[in-house]
Amino acid sequence: FVFVKSDKKLVKIHYTDIIYIEGLKDYVIIRCKDTRVITLQTMKSLEERMPANIFKRIHRSYIVNLDEINAVVGNMVEVTEKGQSKNLPIGKNYKDELLDIVNKNRL
């Protein structure tokens, strides 16, 4: 788990609850299974603190939990958020690394 500062308090978030992290300038939205947490932080600092075996940066504005990926469709990653399918873009700078992980776990 990790603690992040949000609304003047430190909020504990379990890695398994995180679906993906979305960057908005100086803020990040951590999208969890039943909530979302907004914190003042850069994507780069958050990416460095998250365990690399669980989370992967797929775009300038997105870090995804590898366990939450349902499918890779073209230049998109499909995840499920609140029962809805949601597509996140894959940046061309991050595509090769993601495809390496996908191919290692392919039958």
N, C-alpha and C positions, 0 to 999 in steps of 0.2 A: 504494500500500500504506500501511498504518498500523501503528505499534507500540503494543501495549497491555501493561500490566503484569499478569501472571498468575503465581501461584506463585513470587513473588520473582524473576521474570525478565521481560525484555521480549520479547514474542512478536511476530514480524512476520506480518501477515495481509494477503494480497492482496485488494483489493476484489472481484475476480472470483470469489474462493472463498467469499465471504459469501453465504449464502442469505437469512437474516434475523437481526435482533437482538431479543432478548427481554429486557424489563426485569423485575427482581425487587427491589423496594425500592431499596436503594443499590447493588445489583450489576446487571450486565448479562451475559447469555449471548450470545456471538456464535456463531451456528450456521453452521458452514462445511460444505462438501461432504463432507469426510471427518473432521472433528473439531469440537469445540466449545471455546470459550475463555471462562472466567468471569473477570470483572475488576470491581474496585471502582470504579464510576463511575455517574453519573446518566445517564438517557436524554437529558435536555436537553443536557448537555455533549457527549455522543457525537453527537447529531443535528447540533449546530452544527459539529463537526469533519469530518463525513462529506460527500463531494461531493454536492450537491443534484441533480445531473443523473443520478446513479446510484442514490441511496437516497431513499426517501420514508417519512416517518412516517405510519402508517396507523391507529394506535391509541395510547392512552396507554402501552401496554406493548410495542408492536412498531414496528420500522423494517424495511422490506423492500427488498431489492435489486430494482429495477424489471425487470432482465433475467431474474430468476428467477420472475416471476409467470407462471403458466400460464393462469389464468382468473380472472375476477371473477364470483362467483356470489352475487347478492343482497348481503348485508352481509359477505361473506367473500372473501378472496383465497386462491387455491389455488397452493401451491408444492410442489415435490418435494424431500423430504428423505430421504436414504438409500434411494432407490427407492420410497418410499411417498408418496402424496399427502397433504398436510397443509393444513388450512384455518386461516387466521389471520383474526381478526375485524377489521372496519373500524369504527373509532369514528365517530360521527356528526359530530364536529368536523373530521375529516380526510377524510370521504367526497367532498365537492365537489372538493377539490384533486386527489384521486386520479382521479376520474371525468374531470376536465379533461385529465389526462395520457392516460388511456385513449382518450378521444374524439379527441385530436389524432393518435393513432397508429392510428386505426380506418379501415377501408376502406369 
